[in-house]
Amino acid sequence: MHSTAKLRGIYTPNIVPLDGRGEIHERELRRYVDWLIAKGVHGLYPNGSTGEFTRFTADERVRIMEIICDQVQGRVPVLAGAAEANVKETLRACEKYYELGAAAVAIVAPYYYKLSPRAVYAYFKEIADNTPIDVTLYNIPMFASPIDVPTVKRLAEECPKVVGIKDSSGDIPNMIRLIQAVRPTRPDFSFLTGWDAALMPMLLVGCDGGTNASSGVVPELLVKLYDLTMAERLDEARALQYEIVTLFDAMIYTAEFPDGFRTAVRLRGFETGAGRQPLSDDQQVELAKLANKLQCLLAEHGVTDEPSCGCPAPNGSDEIAKIVEAVVAELKQRGVR
């Protein structure tokens, strides 16, 4: 689905379900895609940070995109993570995802090496001048070289293929500066926030939408927050934003990222499997405790798919025990502790 339409709304940076061998669980991934679309998300964002793109091989990243694009069948746009370790491999990913029908790609600034703004500009300029597909800049300074406001402005002015920015810093004043610098000359440019805890205020200062990990767990709530905010039903939106922050904090701060989100998706009824990052014994215990807490939070919103996924008693529940046992069993099967 190649589209020149402006990127707007809630794009889900989905996790990738894994089977007992740690391989892509295609059936569950397809089922998960259908579920997210049915819940109303405006687009999908595979091969992002939540999708653990660095923990898959280049071939696996392509396979993930093949599965998702085949399952989507043009129902929603796909913003494909195309961040590779160098320009050559990134352009190769851009070409492949263009062939598969992605609407655009999202690319982080070079990671590992911390680069100057001039080097970041040169990197994206090389890509933008040679890619067949529209590019969304992905600013995630916690993991990669930051993309500052002058660099974004320059790229927006010089490169028609650069059509937006996904910013995961959560920095509201910086987002205001970006919008001030770019929107007057590029009204078609999309501004997306990747920080769930600030979705409502980001929309209020002018963002077009978000790429929010929480939407992979409670898509109906993130879409509702977007709709309420855009409709200026601000009291309702504020109350929902507060509740989403509580859930988001539990998922992102209580476990290694993105294990909290993987655990929560499992509670929504999907066989997510254990992530590829090995876990210590105490981390497995922490995940069990997190599952208990998330079960309560999800039950409070009435979004759990099975009655047995209600808020457990203080001494735990059979559902939680089954989840923990399944994760531990998968890790042992792979020879990981």
Backbone hydrogen bonds in HBPLUS format (Angstrom, degrees):
<---DONOR---> <-ACCEPTOR-->    atom                        ^
c    i                          cat <-CA-CA->   ^        H-A-AA   ^      H-
h    n   atom  resd res      DA  || num        DHA   H-A  angle D-A-AA Bond
n    s   type  num  typ     dist DA aas  dist angle  dist       angle   num
A0009-GLY N   A0208-ASP O   2.98 MM 199  6.37 162.4  2.01 134.9 137.7     1
A0210-GLY N   A0009-GLY O   2.91 MM 201  6.33 145.2  2.03 140.4 149.1     2
A0042-HIS N   A0010-ILE O   2.86 MM  32  5.21 134.3  2.07 142.4 154.6     3
A0011-TYR N   A0210-GLY O   2.84 MM 199  6.16 170.3  1.85 163.8 167.1     4
A0012-THR N   A0043-GLY O   2.97 MM  31  6.40 156.5  2.02 140.5 138.8     5
A0014-ASN N   A0012-THR O   3.05 MM   2  5.47 119.0  2.44 108.2  91.7     6
A0045-TYR N   A0012-THR O   2.69 MM  33  5.33 150.2  1.77 145.1 134.5     7
A0025-HIS N   A0017-PRO O   2.87 MM   8  5.33 170.3  1.88 140.3 137.1     8
A0018-LEU N   A0272-THR O   2.78 MM 254  5.66 169.2  1.79 130.0 131.7     9
A0019-ASP N   A0023-GLU O   2.80 MM   4  5.48 155.8  1.86 152.2 160.0    10
A0022-GLY N   A0019-ASP O   2.92 MM   3  5.26 162.2  1.95 115.4 120.7    11
A0029-LEU N   A0025-HIS O   2.93 MM   4  6.13 156.0  1.99 156.2 164.2    12
A0030-ARG N   A0026-GLU O   2.93 MM   4  6.14 162.7  1.96 157.0 160.4    13
A0031-ARG N   A0027-ARG O   3.02 MM   4  6.25 156.8  2.07 144.0 150.8    14
A0032-TYR N   A0028-GLU O   2.80 MM   4  5.91 152.9  1.87 146.6 154.3    15
A0033-VAL N   A0029-LEU O   2.95 MM   4  6.17 156.1  2.01 148.1 153.7    16
A0034-ASP N   A0030-ARG O   3.12 MM   4  6.38 165.0  2.14 150.1 153.1    17
A0035-TRP N   A0031-ARG O   3.02 MM   4  6.22 154.7  2.09 143.7 150.9    18
A0036-LEU N   A0032-TYR O   2.95 MM   4  6.20 161.8  1.99 153.6 157.5    19
A0037-ILE N   A0033-VAL O   3.08 MM   4  6.31 163.5  2.11 153.3 157.5    20
A0038-ALA N   A0034-ASP O   2.90 MM   4  6.08 158.6  1.95 147.2 153.8    21
A0039-LYS N   A0035-TRP O   2.94 MM   4  6.15 138.1  2.12 143.5 154.8    22
A0041-VAL N   A0036-LEU O   3.39 MM   5  6.15 167.2  2.41 155.5 151.9    23
A0040-GLY N   A0037-ILE O   3.01 MM   3  5.25 158.1  2.06 106.4 113.3    24
A0044-LEU N   A0077-PRO O   3.14 MM  33  6.67 153.8  2.21 153.0 160.8    25
A0079-LEU N   A0044-LEU O   2.84 MM  35  6.13 165.9  1.86 174.2 171.0    26
A0081-GLY N   A0046-PRO O   2.85 MM  35  5.94 156.9  1.91 156.7 163.1    27
A0051-GLY N   A0048-GLY O   3.10 MM   3  4.94 121.2  2.46  90.8 106.2    28
A0053-PHE N   A0048-GLY O   3.34 MM   5  5.78 160.9  2.38 148.0 152.5    29
A0052-GLU N   A0049-SER O   2.94 MM   3  5.05 158.1  1.99 107.6 111.7    30
A0055-ARG N   A0052-GLU O   2.88 MM   3  5.53 157.0  1.93 123.3 130.7    31
A0056-PHE N   A0053-PHE O   3.33 MM   3  5.59 166.2  2.35 111.6 112.9    32
A0061-ARG N   A0057-THR O   2.92 MM   4  6.26 152.6  2.00 152.9 160.5    33
A0062-VAL N   A0058-ALA O   3.12 MM   4  6.43 153.4  2.19 145.3 151.9    34
A0063-ARG N   A0059-ASP O   2.93 MM   4  6.21 154.7  2.00 144.4 152.0    35
A0064-ILE N   A0060-GLU O   2.84 MM   4  6.10 154.7  1.90 151.5 157.6    36
A0065-MET N   A0061-ARG O   3.16 MM   4  6.41 156.8  2.22 141.8 147.4    37
A0066-GLU N   A0062-VAL O   2.84 MM   4  6.17 153.3  1.91 150.4 158.8    38
A0067-ILE N   A0063-ARG O   2.97 MM   4  6.20 164.5  1.99 154.1 156.6    39
A0068-ILE N   A0064-ILE O   3.02 MM   4  6.21 168.2  2.03 150.3 153.8    40
A0069-CYS N   A0065-MET O   2.87 MM   4  5.89 172.0  1.88 154.5 157.2    41
A0070-ASP N   A0066-GLU O   3.04 MM   4  5.98 154.8  2.10 141.3 148.8    42
A0071-GLN N   A0067-ILE O   2.95 MM   4  6.11 150.2  2.04 144.8 153.1    43
A0072-VAL N   A0068-ILE O   2.79 MM   4  5.94 157.1  1.84 155.8 162.3    44
A0073-GLN N   A0069-CYS O   3.19 MM   4  6.18 163.5  2.22 142.8 146.3    45
A0075-ARG N   A0072-VAL O   3.04 MM   3  5.57 164.9  2.06 118.4 123.4    46
A0103-ALA N   A0078-VAL O   2.93 MM  25  5.51 143.2  2.07 137.8 149.3    47
A0080-ALA N   A0104-ALA O   2.92 MM  24  6.35 152.7  2.00 155.8 148.5    48
A0106-ALA N   A0080-ALA O   2.78 MM  26  5.95 151.4  1.86 138.3 142.1    49
A0082-ALA N   A0106-ALA O   2.95 MM  24  5.91 171.5  1.96 154.6 155.9    50
A0090-THR N   A0086-ASN O   2.99 MM   4  6.11 155.2  2.05 152.6 160.6    51
A0091-LEU N   A0087-VAL O   2.87 MM   4  6.06 163.1  1.90 158.3 161.6    52
A0092-ARG N   A0088-LYS O   3.07 MM   4  6.30 150.2  2.17 141.5 150.1    53
A0093-ALA N   A0089-GLU O   2.99 MM   4  6.27 152.5  2.07 143.9 150.6    54
A0094-CYS N   A0090-THR O   2.89 MM   4  6.21 154.9  1.95 148.4 156.0    55
A0095-GLU N   A0091-LEU O   2.96 MM   4  6.20 159.4  2.00 149.7 154.0    56
A0096-LYS N   A0092-ARG O   3.07 MM   4  6.31 158.6  2.11 146.1 151.8    57
A0097-TYR N   A0093-ALA O   2.89 MM   4  6.06 167.8  1.90 157.4 160.4    58
A0098-TYR N   A0094-CYS O   2.96 MM   4  6.04 144.9  2.09 142.3 151.9    59
A0099-GLU N   A0095-GLU O   3.09 MM   4  6.34 154.5  2.16 142.7 148.9    60
A0100-LEU N   A0096-LYS O   3.02 MM   4  6.35 143.2  2.16 142.5 153.1    61
A0102-ALA N   A0097-TYR O   3.03 MM   5  5.63 165.0  2.06 163.0 158.7    62
A0101-GLY N   A0098-TYR O   3.12 MM   3  5.24 148.8  2.22 100.7 110.1    63
A0105-VAL N   A0134-ASP O   2.95 MM  29  6.37 155.1  2.01 151.7 158.1    64
A0136-THR N   A0105-VAL O   2.67 MM  31  5.93 151.8  1.75 159.9 169.4    65
A0107-ILE N   A0136-THR O   3.00 MM  29  6.40 155.1  2.07 165.9 172.5    66
A0138-TYR N   A0107-ILE O   2.94 MM  31  5.32 136.4  2.13 144.8 134.2    67
A0145-SER N   A0110-PRO O   3.26 MM  35  6.04 173.9  2.27 150.0 151.0    68
A0119-ALA N   A0116-SER O   3.05 MM   3  5.25 120.4  2.41 102.2 116.6    69
A0120-VAL N   A0116-SER O   3.00 MM   4  6.32 155.9  2.05 154.1 161.7    70
A0121-TYR N   A0117-PRO O   2.89 MM   4  6.09 159.9  1.93 149.3 154.4    71
A0122-ALA N   A0118-ARG O   3.03 MM   4  6.24 162.3  2.06 143.7 148.4    72
A0123-TYR N   A0119-ALA O   2.99 MM   4  6.17 151.9  2.07 145.2 152.4    73
A0124-PHE N   A0120-VAL O   3.15 MM   4  6.45 169.5  2.16 155.6 156.3    74
A0125-LYS N   A0121-TYR O   2.84 MM   4  5.98 156.6  1.90 155.1 162.9    75
A0126-GLU N   A0122-ALA O   3.06 MM   4  6.12 158.0  2.11 143.4 148.0    76
A0127-ILE N   A0123-TYR O   3.24 MM   4  6.55 158.0  2.29 144.8 150.6    77
A0128-ALA N   A0124-PHE O   2.76 MM   4  5.92 173.0  1.77 156.6 159.0    78
A0129-ASP N   A0125-LYS O   3.00 MM   4  6.03 149.9  2.09 144.8 151.7    79
A0130-ASN N   A0127-ILE O   2.99 MM   3  5.33 152.2  2.07 109.7 118.6    80
A0131-THR N   A0127-ILE O   2.95 MM   4  5.83 118.6  2.34 158.7 174.1    81
A0135-VAL N   A0161-LYS O   2.70 MM  26  5.83 170.7  1.71 157.0 157.6    82
A0163-VAL N   A0135-VAL O   2.84 MM  28  5.88 149.9  1.93 150.5 160.6    83
A0137-LEU N   A0164-GLY O   2.89 MM  27  6.21 155.5  1.95 148.0 140.0    84
A0166-LYS N   A0137-LEU O   2.66 MM  29  6.02 163.6  1.69 165.0 169.3    85
A0139-ASN N   A0166-LYS O   2.79 MM  27  6.13 150.3  1.88 153.9 163.9    86
A0168-SER N   A0139-ASN O   2.86 MM  29  6.09 176.1  1.86 174.0 172.9    87
A0143-PHE N   A0140-ILE O   2.91 MM   3  5.84 163.7  1.94 133.1 137.3    88
A0144-ALA N   A0140-ILE O   3.03 MM   4  5.95 149.0  2.13 146.8 154.1    89
A0152-VAL N   A0148-ASP O   3.06 MM   4  6.40 159.8  2.11 156.2 162.3    90
A0153-LYS N   A0149-VAL O   2.93 MM   4  6.13 168.6  1.94 161.7 164.7    91
A0154-ARG N   A0150-PRO O   2.95 MM   4  6.08 159.7  1.99 144.0 149.6    92
A0155-LEU N   A0151-THR O   2.96 MM   4  6.13 165.5  1.98 151.7 155.6    93
A0156-ALA N   A0152-VAL O   2.87 MM   4  6.01 159.6  1.92 152.1 158.1    94
A0157-GLU N   A0153-LYS O   3.03 MM   4  6.20 150.9  2.12 145.5 152.8    95
A0158-GLU N   A0154-ARG O   2.97 MM   4  6.10 149.6  2.06 147.6 155.9    96
A0159-CYS N   A0155-LEU O   2.83 MM   4  5.45 146.1  1.95 148.2 153.6    97
A0162-VAL N   A0159-CYS O   3.06 MM   3  5.55 155.2  2.12 114.8 122.0    98
A0190-SER N   A0163-VAL O   2.88 MM  27  6.32 162.1  1.92 139.4 143.0    99
A0165-ILE N   A0190-SER O   2.86 MM  25  6.29 147.8  1.97 154.4 162.6   100
A0192-LEU N   A0165-ILE O   2.90 MM  27  6.14 171.0  1.91 167.4 167.1   101
A0167-ASP N   A0192-LEU O   2.86 MM  25  6.29 162.3  1.90 164.2 162.6   102
A0194-GLY N   A0167-ASP O   2.76 MM  27  5.61 165.5  1.78 135.8 134.2   103
A0175-MET N   A0171-ASP O   3.09 MM   4  6.39 148.9  2.19 145.0 153.9   104
A0175-MET N   A0172-ILE O   3.05 MM   3  5.05 116.8  2.47  97.0 112.7   105
A0176-ILE N   A0172-ILE O   2.99 MM   4  6.34 154.4  2.06 154.7 161.9   106
A0177-ARG N   A0173-PRO O   3.02 MM   4  6.33 156.5  2.08 146.9 152.8   107
A0178-LEU N   A0174-ASN O   2.92 MM   4  6.22 152.1  2.00 146.7 154.4   108
A0179-ILE N   A0175-MET O   2.96 MM   4  6.22 166.7  1.97 154.7 157.2   109
A0180-GLN N   A0176-ILE O   2.89 MM   4  6.09 163.9  1.92 153.4 158.2   110
A0181-ALA N   A0177-ARG O   2.97 MM   4  6.06 150.5  2.06 142.2 149.9   111
A0182-VAL N   A0178-LEU O   3.01 MM   4  6.12 150.4  2.10 152.5 159.7   112
A0183-ARG N   A0179-ILE O   2.98 MM   4  5.38 150.6  2.07 136.9 146.3   113
A0185-THR N   A0182-VAL O   3.18 MM   3  5.94 135.7  2.39 122.2 131.1   114
A0186-ARG N   A0182-VAL O   2.93 MM   4  5.85 143.9  2.06 152.2 161.1   115
A0189-PHE N   A0186-ARG O   2.94 MM   3  5.38 167.1  1.96 119.9 124.2   116
A0208-ASP N   A0191-PHE O   2.74 MM  17  5.40 157.4  1.79 149.7 157.7   117
A0193-THR N   A0209-GLY O   3.06 MM  16  6.55 156.6  2.11 139.2 141.2   118
A0211-THR N   A0193-THR O   2.93 MM  18  6.14 149.3  2.03 133.2 142.2   119
A0198-ALA N   A0195-TRP O   3.04 MM   3  5.79 165.9  2.06 123.3 127.9   120
A0199-LEU N   A0196-ASP O   3.32 MM   3  5.26 167.2  2.33 113.2 110.6   121
A0202-MET N   A0198-ALA O   2.94 MM   4  5.94 154.9  2.00 152.7 160.7   122
A0203-LEU N   A0199-LEU O   2.94 MM   4  6.16 155.4  2.00 155.0 161.2   123
A0204-LEU N   A0200-MET O   3.00 MM   4  6.26 153.7  2.07 151.8 159.8   124
A0205-VAL N   A0201-PRO O   3.06 MM   4  6.31 138.9  2.23 143.5 152.8   125
A0207-CYS N   A0202-MET O   2.96 MM   5  5.55 161.2  1.99 147.3 143.7   126
A0206-GLY N   A0203-LEU O   3.14 MM   3  5.23 153.7  2.22 100.5 108.5   127
A0215-SER N   A0212-ASN O   2.92 MM   3  5.56 148.5  2.02 115.6 124.7   128
A0216-GLY N   A0213-ALA O   2.96 MM   3  5.59 161.7  2.00 117.0 123.0   129
A0217-VAL N   A0214-SER O   2.93 MM   3  5.25 156.0  1.99 109.0 117.0   130
A0218-VAL N   A0214-SER O   2.81 MM   4  6.02 172.1  1.82 173.0 171.4   131
A0221-LEU N   A0218-VAL O   3.00 MM   3  5.49 132.3  2.23 111.9 123.7   132
A0222-LEU N   A0218-VAL O   3.27 MM   4  6.66 159.4  2.31 157.4 163.2   133
A0223-VAL N   A0219-PRO O   2.97 MM   4  6.09 165.7  1.99 156.1 160.1   134
A0224-LYS N   A0220-GLU O   3.04 MM   4  6.03 149.1  2.14 130.8 139.8   135
A0225-LEU N   A0221-LEU O   2.89 MM   4  6.10 155.1  1.95 144.7 151.2   136
A0226-TYR N   A0222-LEU O   3.00 MM   4  6.23 158.6  2.05 145.5 151.0   137
A0227-ASP N   A0223-VAL O   2.91 MM   4  6.15 166.0  1.93 151.6 155.3   138
A0228-LEU N   A0224-LYS O   2.82 MM   4  6.00 167.5  1.84 156.3 159.6   139
A0229-THR N   A0225-LEU O   2.99 MM   4  6.06 162.2  2.03 147.0 152.1   140
A0230-MET N   A0226-TYR O   2.94 MM   4  6.11 168.2  1.95 155.5 159.0   141
A0231-ALA N   A0227-ASP O   2.94 MM   4  6.04 139.7  2.10 142.3 153.3   142
A0233-ARG N   A0228-LEU O   2.92 MM   5  5.18 163.6  1.95 161.2 158.2   143
A0232-GLU N   A0229-THR O   2.97 MM   3  4.96 157.8  2.02 104.8 111.1   144
A0237-ALA N   A0233-ARG O   3.00 MM   4  6.18 158.4  2.05 149.3 156.3   145
A0238-ARG N   A0234-LEU O   2.80 MM   4  5.84 158.7  1.85 146.6 151.9   146
A0239-ALA N   A0235-ASP O   3.16 MM   4  6.36 162.7  2.19 145.3 149.2   147
A0240-LEU N   A0236-GLU O   3.07 MM   4  6.32 158.9  2.12 148.1 153.8   148
A0241-GLN N   A0237-ALA O   2.83 MM   4  6.03 155.1  1.89 150.7 158.3   149
A0242-TYR N   A0238-ARG O   3.05 MM   4  6.30 157.1  2.11 151.3 156.1   150
A0243-GLU N   A0239-ALA O   3.27 MM   4  6.57 154.1  2.34 141.5 147.7   151
A0244-ILE N   A0240-LEU O   2.92 MM   4  6.20 156.5  1.98 152.7 159.4   152
A0245-VAL N   A0241-GLN O   2.95 MM   4  6.19 150.4  2.04 148.4 156.1   153
A0246-THR N   A0242-TYR O   3.31 MM   4  6.65 152.7  2.39 143.6 149.2   154
A0247-LEU N   A0243-GLU O   3.25 MM   4  6.63 159.5  2.30 148.6 153.0   155
A0248-PHE N   A0244-ILE O   2.76 MM   4  5.90 168.6  1.77 157.2 161.1   156
A0249-ASP N   A0245-VAL O   2.81 MM   4  5.88 166.8  1.83 152.5 155.9   157
A0250-ALA N   A0246-THR O   3.21 MM   4  6.35 154.0  2.28 139.1 145.8   158
A0251-MET N   A0247-LEU O   3.10 MM   4  6.39 153.4  2.17 149.7 156.7   159
A0252-ILE N   A0248-PHE O   2.91 MM   4  6.06 158.9  1.95 158.8 164.5   160
A0253-TYR N   A0249-ASP O   2.99 MM   4  5.61 156.6  2.04 142.5 147.8   161
A0259-ASP N   A0256-GLU O   2.63 MM   3  5.61 139.7  1.79 144.7 152.8   162
A0261-PHE N   A0258-PRO O   2.97 MM   3  5.42 125.5  2.28 111.1 124.3   163
A0262-ARG N   A0258-PRO O   3.06 MM   4  6.41 158.1  2.11 154.1 161.1   164
A0263-THR N   A0259-ASP O   2.90 MM   4  6.07 158.0  1.95 149.1 154.5   165
A0264-ALA N   A0260-GLY O   3.07 MM   4  6.27 152.7  2.15 138.4 145.6   166
A0265-VAL N   A0261-PHE O   2.90 MM   4  6.15 156.8  1.95 151.5 157.2   167
A0266-ARG N   A0262-ARG O   3.12 MM   4  6.35 150.1  2.21 142.3 150.2   168
A0267-LEU N   A0263-THR O   3.22 MM   4  6.59 144.1  2.36 139.2 148.3   169
A0267-LEU N   A0264-ALA O   3.04 MM   3  5.02 119.4  2.42  93.6 108.6   170
A0268-ARG N   A0265-VAL O   3.00 MM   3  5.05 141.2  2.15  98.0 109.8   171
A0269-GLY N   A0266-ARG O   2.96 MM   3  5.37 159.0  2.00 112.5 116.8   172
A0272-THR N   A0270-PHE O   3.03 MM   2  5.59 122.6  2.37 107.6  91.5   173
A0283-GLN N   A0280-SER O   3.14 MM   3  5.15 122.8  2.49  94.8 109.3   174
A0284-GLN N   A0280-SER O   3.09 MM   4  6.45 148.2  2.19 148.6 157.0   175
A0285-VAL N   A0281-ASP O   3.15 MM   4  6.53 149.6  2.25 144.8 152.8   176
A0286-GLU N   A0282-ASP O   2.98 MM   4  6.25 153.9  2.05 141.8 148.9   177
A0287-LEU N   A0283-GLN O   2.89 MM   4  6.18 150.0  1.98 146.1 154.0   178
A0288-ALA N   A0284-GLN O   3.08 MM   4  6.34 147.6  2.19 140.3 148.6   179
A0289-LYS N   A0285-VAL O   3.05 MM   4  6.43 155.9  2.11 149.8 155.8   180
A0290-LEU N   A0286-GLU O   2.86 MM   4  6.12 153.6  1.93 145.7 153.9   181
A0291-ALA N   A0287-LEU O   2.83 MM   4  6.05 155.8  1.89 147.7 153.6   182
A0292-ASN N   A0288-ALA O   3.18 MM   4  6.46 152.2  2.26 143.0 149.6   183
A0293-LYS N   A0289-LYS O   3.07 MM   4  6.43 158.5  2.12 148.2 153.5   184
A0294-LEU N   A0290-LEU O   2.76 MM   4  6.00 166.6  1.78 161.8 165.5   185
A0295-GLN N   A0291-ALA O   2.92 MM   4  5.97 150.3  2.01 142.5 150.4   186
A0296-CYS N   A0292-ASN O   3.32 MM   4  6.64 152.6  2.40 142.6 148.2   187
A0297-LEU N   A0293-LYS O   3.09 MM   4  6.44 162.0  2.13 150.4 155.1   188
A0298-LEU N   A0294-LEU O   2.82 MM   4  5.99 165.7  1.84 157.6 160.8   189
A0299-ALA N   A0295-GLN O   2.98 MM   4  6.02 155.0  2.04 141.7 149.1   190
A0300-GLU N   A0296-CYS O   2.98 MM   4  6.21 147.7  2.09 147.4 155.7   191
A0301-HIS N   A0298-LEU O   3.11 MM   3  5.36 134.4  2.33 100.5 112.3   192
A0303-VAL N   A0298-LEU O   3.35 MM   5  5.84 169.9  2.36 152.3 150.9   193
A0302-GLY N   A0299-ALA O   2.97 MM   3  4.87 151.8  2.06  99.7 108.8   194
A0309-CYS N   A0306-GLU O   2.89 MM   3  5.44 161.7  1.93 118.3 124.3   195
A0310-GLY N   A0307-PRO O   3.24 MM   3  5.89 138.6  2.42 123.4 122.4   196
A0316-GLY N   A0313-ALA O   2.83 MM   3  5.38 156.4  1.89 129.1 129.9   197
A0321-ALA N   A0317-SER O   3.10 MM   4  6.36 164.9  2.12 150.1 154.6   198
A0322-LYS N   A0318-ASP O   2.89 MM   4  6.10 155.9  1.95 150.0 156.0   199
A0323-ILE N   A0319-GLU O   3.05 MM   4  6.33 154.5  2.12 147.6 154.3   200
A0324-VAL N   A0320-ILE O   2.97 MM   4  6.26 169.8  1.98 161.0 162.1   201
A0325-GLU N   A0321-ALA O   2.89 MM   4  6.00 167.1  1.91 152.0 156.2   202
A0326-ALA N   A0322-LYS O   2.93 MM   4  6.01 154.3  2.00 143.4 150.3   203
A0327-VAL N   A0323-ILE O   3.04 MM   4  6.32 161.4  2.08 152.7 157.1   204
A0328-VAL N   A0324-VAL O   2.94 MM   4  6.14 173.0  1.94 159.2 161.1   205
A0329-ALA N   A0325-GLU O   2.87 MM   4  5.95 157.5  1.93 144.8 151.7   206
A0330-GLU N   A0326-ALA O   3.01 MM   4  6.22 154.9  2.07 145.7 151.8   207
A0331-LEU N   A0327-VAL O   3.02 MM   4  6.32 160.2  2.06 152.5 157.8   208
A0332-LYS N   A0328-VAL O   2.95 MM   4  6.20 159.6  1.99 152.5 157.8   209
A0333-GLN N   A0329-ALA O   2.91 MM   4  6.07 153.4  1.98 145.1 152.8   210
A0334-ARG N   A0330-GLU O   3.10 MM   4  6.35 142.5  2.24 142.6 151.7   211
A0336-VAL N   A0331-LEU O   2.71 MM   5  4.93 160.6  1.74 158.3 151.4   212
A0335-GLY N   A0332-LYS O   2.90 MM   3  4.83 152.4  1.97 100.5 109.3   213
